Amino acid sequence: MRLIYMDHAATTPLDPVVREGMLPWLGSDSGFGNPASATHGYGRAASAAVDHARQQVASLLQAPAEGVVFTGSATEAINLAILGRLRFVMQRNRGRHIITCATEHSAVLGACEQAQREGAELTVLPVDGAGRLSLSALRSALRDDTALVSLMLVNNETGVVHDIPAVAAALRDHPARLHVDVTQAIGKLPVDVSALGADLLSLSAHKFHGPKGIGALWRCPRPRLRLQPLQFGGGQEWGERPGTQAVHQIVGLGLACEQAARHLGSEGPRLQALRDRLEQGLWEAGIPLQRNGGVPRAPHISNLSFPGVHGEALLAEVSSTLAIAAGSACTSRSARGSHVLRAMGVGDAGLLSAFRFSFGRDSNADDIDEAVAVLSRGVRRLLSFSPLGDEVETHD
Ligand SMILES: Cc1ncc(COP(=O)(O)O)c(C=O)c1O
């Protein structure tokens, strides 16, 4: 039986156009040069390919290309943004305070906690039941020594979108810099550096049909936003991420950005229609459910709890047909359940039965209809055994 992939927020299949474009840079004929080898054509060709990819990333972000620093993942880009900036400012006594939010990805929370161990002070803002941040709480948290505010554009578990332009406006007369994790937004929402008002952005190719193992940090190049590198060695990537550049991966990221820009206008509405079809379909099938996360929401993620049903039991029912994430793939190892849903005040029953459905370019309406049928069957069967079954109201 076909396994329907609905876990695109975890990773996406590689776009064949991207794969084709990467292949020459994996060959032994000419595409293997080191971009730092400026003395011969092999190196110069590789360097030109890296420059071209840098331009492709920048044009998706509508930003100058000198701001793009290639990294190995969004996690690395985030660590470079947070630790790189905090170490730089703390060494110069120009601030030590970071503001972030309880529903951020573990890469952001982990990097902030590391900065805290190194002497930074951290404020973690709460969210409301819909996953939204309060701007007045952000304004009250700002201090004279706040050096960095780090927030995501799209939440990876719920799809909830933070109002980043409003955050940037709140910081306008403050020296704090704004880092935005746009990992889940690329290819689904427009990500324009000036419209967001961001100083730093992090992203990862594998979330939008590019290869794994390559990400980028964009940091304001004019005037250059200074970072303390996390590694030391060669001068690649302005010395901020030294090490021989992975040309095939970088080419893949560039092409994935080009494809994301090309498909953006049609993919956003198409993914939203698929997401709504799933939620509407389950509703019409009379399945009791609770949607986790309010609006605005990105189009490709739906986080649903099925009250009265144990998530693991439902997963056992559906996992031969549906590839879905219980809570978040990134946090499913946590015994306490999703930190994002907990921060939103979702209770134990909601946490235990929460699933994330996430869609991508290869998702289609047939997949959704099949998912609705399989989930409805599974939930009904489990409710019929459950002592709570009679108490959970179904609707027709
Ligand atoms: C919002 C967000 N930020 C960061 C990351 C980390 O990305 P990577 O896998 O490239 O390290 C993820 C991946 O799950 C994510 O969803």
The ligand as a Gaussian input file, in Angstrom:
#p B3LYP/6-31G(d) Opt

LIG

0 1
 C       11.347000      26.442000      12.369000
 C       12.574000      25.582000      12.254000
 N       13.763000      26.103000      12.545000
 C       14.877000      25.384000      12.448000
 C       14.863000      24.069000      12.057000
 C       16.161000      23.305000      11.953000
 O       16.452000      23.035000      10.600000
 P       17.649000      22.085000      10.146000
 O       17.067000      20.734000      10.012000
 O       18.108000      22.604000       8.827000
 O       18.704000      22.204000      11.158000
 C       13.638000      23.474000      11.741000
 C       13.579000      22.038000      11.385000
 O       12.814000      21.277000      11.916000
 C       12.465000      24.254000      11.830000
 O       11.273000      23.732000      11.525000

